[in-house]
Amino acid sequence: MKLLAKSAVIILMFISISNAQTNWKKLFNGKDLLNWEQLNGHAKYSVQDGIIVGETVLNTPNSFIVTKEKYSDFILELEFKCEPDMNSGVQIRSASIPTYKDGKVHGYQVEIDAAKRAWTGGIYDEGRRGWLCTLDENKNGRKAFKQNEWNKMRVEAIGNSIKTWINGIACADIIDDMTSEGFIALQVHSIGNNKADEGKQICWKNVRIITEDVQKFATKTKSNIPQYNYLPNVLSEREKKEGRKLLWDGKTTEGWRSAKSEKFPSGGWEIADGALKTLKSNGFESKNGGDIITTKKYKNFELLVEFKVTEGSNSGIKYFVDPDLNKGEGSAIGCEFQILDDEKHPDAKLGVKGNRTVGSLYDLIPAVNKRFSGVGEWNHARIIVNGNHVEHWMNGFKVVEYERGTQMWRALVAYSKYKDWPNFGESPEGHILLQEHGFEVWFRSIKIREL
């Protein structure tokens, strides 16, 4: 019986593999680029010995050869090889339309990154939002790319899910719905006028795709790499399993109250377009409705918040908040992830070494290595608290890291505006706060996972 069962499994595996083989379609015929067209820049593309070769040229923007056909749900595989320090990528569900930045190619890009940061397999939103998934939190993924060798890329784009693998190692996992279909493209990155990079090559071969019964051939094994969900106010199935919860339901004020009373403020706040926003008034701190805090206190947690600022605006996300500390005017007291228009609000130039700029631990530690999406665009804040260890992340980049309760921490506090508050930032738990500062600022996708 065991032998028969084993034989049956082998037969089923053979049938599955055979079915997958028959479902693959070639996107590149190995001879010419008949089913492709070039957009954006003027890099050189040619076919040599069954390989697509892209070659950099001076003073031209990013170049792409794109499929003439559009694709929605698919599994894509290809092999690629590039010279050290080159940057390239594979566009999926992408477009080039006259009404968007004069026809600039835009859409999801699976990164090819031969430089030291090693983000090959990450997902960049070309011409739109920037990085959706770096490999900063995926050490194994950063080791997947092999210099000076052929590498195999696999992309599974099914519904709102996009996942990538390099040489069989899981690299990216995002949930997003901005684009449901588009062309596939191969990029040769711009080199400006850098003559040292002129003539460098990126090569692709064995480009193939599955577009039918896609779910049947999707990778079934689970990975432990981070998942990034960009659907507003929605928890993915994986987020639910990992214990994340919505701190704001996207519709009501449930779970929140005023920092100065047990009720939600009667003014100064509005729910609109799936966002919770502070209304513009006179720019004074906590004067037009006031701050709001969670009804519950939190100790160790991972907090996710999307925020959008308007021109010249100021706000913040605070944690370890004790609303009883400040009964007078102004904001409630707590550690603050600064939200600011650095270009137009004067607070960015105050404080010490930029410690009042966006992403910073306000008035204490400046944000570094930050990527701000800009005024009017959604930005992603992430705050991790595990005991005394705290991290600020913004748009996928770690910008602040510190330890509470240390000698260094107390020295920082002693030279800050919080010096008069005893044991500032050292409470074991506290409320989470969204600041009302008299400017229009938007919040959504507020999620928490208690550690």
N, C-alpha and C positions, 0 to 999 in steps of 0.2 A: 504493500500500500504506500509506503514511504517513497519507493522508487517511482511508482506511478504519479504520485503527487508532485515529486521533484520534476519529472518529465513534463507534466502539465504546465508547471511554472515556466520552464525553459521554453516550451512551445508558445505560451502567451507572450513572453518577453520577445521572442523572435518575431511574432506577428506584430507586436507594438512597434518594434524597430523598423520592420518592413513597411508598415503603414506610414511611419514618420518619413522614411526615405521617399516614398511615392508622393507625399504631400509637399516636399520641398520644390520650390521653383527658383531657377537661376535669375538673379537680377543683372548679372554681368555674364555675357556670352563667351568671354575669354578672348574675343577677337577685336571688338571695337566698342565705341561708346554710342552706338546707334540709338539706344533707348534712354540716353541721358542728355542733359543740356547744361551749359555752364552759366552761372549767375554771379552777380556782385563784382568779383575781381577778375584779374587777368593772369592768375597763376597758370603754369603749363600743365596740362593733363595729356597723357598718352597711354597707349597699351603696348607693353613689351613682354613677350613670352608668356602671355596669359595673365599678366599682372597689370592693374591700373597704377600708373605712376604719377604722382602729383609733385610738382617742383616749384619752389618759391621763386618769386621775382620781386624786384625792388619797387617801392612806391605804388602799391596797389592794395586795396582793402582785402578783407577775408574773401577767399574764392571758394566756390562750391560747384560740384557737378551734381545735378539733382535728377531723380527719376521723373519721367514724364507722367507716371501714374501715381495716384495718391493711395495711401494705405491707412487703415484704421486700427483694427486689432490684428496683431501679427507676432510671429517669432522670427527674429532676424539673426543670422549668423554670418560672420565674415572673419577673415584673417588679415592682420595688418602688421607692418613693420616700418619703423621710422628711425631717423638718425638721432643720436643723443641730444637732449635739450630741446627737441622740437615740440611744438604744440599743434594739435589737430583735433578732429572730432568727427563724429557721425551724427548727422541731423536725422531726427525722426519726427513724424507728425508736424512737419514744418511747412512754411509758406513764404511766398514772395508776392505781395500785392501792391499795386500802385498807391493805394490809399494809406499804406503803413510805411512810414519813413522812406518814401520814394522807392518802394519795391525792395527794401532791404530784406535779406533772408532772416527769418526769425522762427523760433520754436525750440523744442527740446534738443539738446546736444549731449551725446554720450562722449565724455571727454577722452582724448588721447593725450597723455601728458608724460613726456619722457624726462622732465626736469626732476629736481630733487624732492619737490613736494609730493610727487607720485600720486596724483589724483586720477589716474586712468580708470575709467569705469564710472566716475562720478557724473552727475547730471547738471548741466549748465543751461540756463534758459537764454539762448542766443537772441540778442536784440530786444530783450524784454526785461525780465526780473533779475537776471544774473544767476548766481549759484543757488540751486535747489538741494543739492546733496554733494558736499565735499567728502573727502575720505579721511577727514581729521579724526573721526571717531571709529575708524575701521582699519586697524593695524594690518590685519591679514589682507584686506583689499589693496592696501598700499604696496604690498609685497608681490602682488599677482603679476604685474607687468614685467616682461623680460627684455632688457636692453639688447639691441642688435639681433633679435630673434623674431621669428613669426609668432604673433600672439593671436589667440582666438577670442573674439567678442561674441557674446550672446545677449540679445535684448528681447524681453517679453513685454509687449505693450498690450494689455488686455483690460478693456474698460477704463477705469480710472487709475489702474495700477501700471507702473513702469518699473521693471526690475532689470538689473544688468549683472553679467558675470564676465570676468576676464580669466582665461585659462582655467575655467571651472570653479573659480573662487567668487563668491557673492560680493558685489561691490556696492550697488545702490538699490534702494527700495523706496519709491515715493508714491504718494496718492495725490492726484491732481486732475483737474478737469478743464484746464484752460483751452486745450486743443484736443479734439477727438480724432482727427485725421490730417494727413498732409503727406508731402513727399519725403523720401529718404535722400540724404545728400552726404557727400564726402568732402571734407574741408581741407583746404591748404590755408594755414593761418597767415595773416599779414606779417611782414617783417619790417615795414617802414622803409627807411633808407639804410638799414644795417647791412653793409656789403659782406660782412663776415657770415651772414646767414643766407646769402644769395645762392641759389642752386641746390639747396638741401631738399631731400626727397622723403615723401611718405608714400607707402605702397599698400595696396589692398588686393586681395584675391578671394576666390571661393565665396562670393557674395550671394547668399540665398535666403529665401523667405518662405514661411508657412502662413497662409491667410485663411485656410479652411479648417474647421474643427480645432481651432487654436487651443482652446481650454484642454482638449484631450492630450495635447503634447506639451503642455506647460510643466515646468519643473515642480515636482511634488514635495521635494525635501524642504524642510524648514531651515531658515538661517537665523542667526542671532545678531545680524547687523542692525543698526538703527533704522527705523522707518520714519519718514517725514511726511506728514499729512497736511496738505494745503487746501483741503475742503473746509470752508468756513463753518464753524460751530458744529462740526460732525466728528464723531469718534469712529475710527476704523475698527474692524473686528479685532485686529491685533492690539490696538490701543486698549480696547475693553478687556482683553485677556490679560494684558500687562498691568491692569489696575488703574488706568487713567480715567478721570471723570471730568465732565464739564463743570467748571466753576460758575459759568453763566450759560443759561439755556438758549440764548439768542433771541428771546421773546419777552421775558418778564424781568422783574427786579428780585426774584426769589433768590435767597442766599446772600443778599447784600443789604447793608443798612448804612446810614450816615455815621461818620466817625464821631459825631457829637450828639447823636440820639439813637434810639432804638428803631426809628423809622427811616425809610429811604427818603432822600431829600425831595421836597416838593418842587424844586426848581433847579436849574443849572445843568440838568442831565436830560438826555433824550435817547429813545430807542428808535433807530431808523436804519433801513436797508441791512438788517442783520447785524447791526453794530450798536454798541453802547457808547455814546459820545458826550463829551462835555461841551457846553455851549459858550460861544464867545461873549465876553462881557468887557470888563475893564482891565484884565490882565493881572488882577491882584490874587494872592494866594488864598484859596478856600473862602472866597467872599460870595460867590454866586451859586449857592446850593451846598458847597463844601465837598470834602472828600467822601468817598464811600469805602467801606471795609467789608470783608467777609464776615458772616455771622459766626463762623467757626474759626478757631485758632489752629495753626499748623506748626509742626516742629521740624521734621526732616521731609523734604519734598523736592519734586521737580515741577516747576511752574512754567507753562507756556502761555504767551500772550502775543497776539498780533496787534500792532498799533500803527496808526497813520497820523502824521502831523500836518497841520496847515502852516502857511507861511508865518514865521515869527513866533510860533507857538512854544509853550512850555508845559510840561506835565511830568508824571513819574509813576513808577510802580514801586510800592514800598512793601517791606516784609519785616517780621518781628515787630509789628506795630502794637503799641500799647496806647489805646485811645484815652486812657486816664492820665497820661503824662502831661498832655497839653490841653487844658480846659479853656485856655484863652483864645485869642485870635491866631490865625495861621493854620498851617497844616498839622496833622497828627505826626507824631515822632516815630521814625523807624528807618532802617537801612533802605536806600533808594536806588533803583535802576533809573537813571536819568533819561527822560524823554524830552528832546529839544530840537528846534531848528537851529543848528550850530551857526549857520550863515547869517541869520537875521535876528536872533535873540541875543541881547548883550551878555547874558549869563555865561555864554560859552567862553568869554574872554576873562571872566572873573575866576576866583578860586586859585588853585595852584597847579601849574603844568597841565591844564586842560581837564581837571577833575570835576568840572561841571558840564562837560560835553555829553552828547547822547551816548548811552550805553555805560557810562561811568558809574561807579559807586559814588553818588553825589557828595561833593566836597571832601572826598577822602582818597579815592584811587581813580586815576584817569583810565578810560578805555583805550586799548591798543589794538592794532591789527584789525580795525573795524571796517566793515562794508555797510554803509548806510544806503538804503534803496532810494532815498530822496523824499522831498516834500510831496505829499499827495499820493505816495505809494505805500503799500503795506510792508511793514518791517516785522521781523520775528524776534521777540525777546524770549530768552530762556534763562531761568534762574534755578540753580541746583544748590540745595542746602543739605549737607550730610554731617550732622554734628556741628563742629565749629568751622568746617570747610565749606566755602561758598564760591560759586562760579557764576559769572554773567556771560551769556552767549548772545550774539546778535547776528541774524541772517546766516547761521551756520558757522560762525567764527567765535572762538573764545576770546573775550575782550577784557575780562577782569577775573582774578583769582586771589583769594585771601583766606586767612585763618583768623577767626574771632578769638578774643580773649588772650591773645599773646601780648608780649611786651611791645612788639611793633604795632599791633592793632591799637593799643592804648595810647601810644605815642601819636599815631595818626589822629585819633579822636581828640587828643589834647590840643592839637593845632587846627581844629576844625570848628565849624559853627555849633557842633554838638558837645563841646567841652563842658558845658554847664549841666548836661543831663547825666546823672550818675549811672555808671555801668552801661553806657549807650551801646546798643547792638549785641549785648551779651545775654539777653533773656533767652531761655530755652525754647520758648514758643511765642507766637503772636499772630495777629491778624494780617491778612494781605490787603493792601490798599491801592486804589486807583485815585490819582490826585486830580482835583479840580483847581485850575490855576487861572481861570478867566480867559482861556483860549479854546478854540475848537480842536479837539483831539479825539480820535476814534479808537475803539478797542473791540476786539472780537476773538473768537476761538480761544477763550480763556480755559485752560485745562490744567489739572493737577494730578500728580501721581505721588502718593505718600510713600516714603522709603522706609 
